[in-house]
Amino acid sequence: MEPSGGEQEPGAVRLLDLPWEDVLLPHILSRVPLCQLLQLQRVSRAFRALVQLHLAGLRRFDAAEVGPNIPQTALVWLLRDAERLQELALAPCHEWLSDLDLVPVLARNPQLRSVALAGCGLLSRRTLGALAEGCPRLQRLSLAHCDWVDGLALRGLVDRCPSLEELDLTACRQLKDEAIVYLAQRCGSGLRSLSLAINANVGDTAIQELARNCPELEHLDLTGCLRVGSDGVRTLAEYCPALRSLRVRHCHRVAEPSLSRLRKRGVDIDVEPRLHQALVLLQDMAGFAPFVNLQV
């Protein structure tokens, strides 16, 4: 431990005189927000060494805790010694985060189980390759609005990360049915949550294969998947007994009869039945709720 330096009264105990690994790290620095750690490390060389020791043992890093505009130099410094990360969220860095920044971090942290890279459009296949090679225990991954994700990159990931449970592929518009079919076959019953929202290239073929291979699927977001229709939803109702929520807003080919079976099971669906929508509209226009015999 580096001495704190300076004069002090006889018998006085300064903060840095306390045991670092037994007291300061687990009981004090673990409660200090990341943004304040950046300020603390500027106080002295001793505090800088203490903060670096703390950061080296981090299990979870969320860039949002540093601030909405975290600079590249700050991220590099915060993560340069981290080797025990299990959760990593870097969405606030989406304007500048590159493979050069991220790949070394992934290589040093093979225990990663959760990675959030939503909106990080400057990354490439190289990042998914690093995840596949170095993080075999990965369970949760967000790639929402990452236009660079294609079928080849996704294949490499699911081949090497068999523990994937939650995957957000919102607006990954290069992905087509073939890629989702492969994903379903490789992940199988382990997959619990999937978003394919805002992708007009995904259709019933992918959804039916997903339903048949992923019976433990609980959450599925198909918002804006214009090629998905009633056939895919009916297959979900038949093969996915664990399904708890389904998002099909703006899926204009999905008809109410295909959703009714899921509604009866209590599945949370983000679109109301057509009759209910008509009644709400009528109520808004007339200023009262008309009596309608729904059993007719």
Helices and strands as residue ranges (DSSP letters): G 15-17, I 20-28, G 29-31, H 34-40, H 45-56, E 60-62, G 63-65, H 72-79, E 87-89, G 91-93, H 99-108, E 114-116, H 125-134, E 140-142, H 151-160, E 166-168, H 177-187, G 188-190, E 193-195, H 204-213, E 219-221, H 230-239, E 245-247, H 256-264, E 268-269, H 274-286
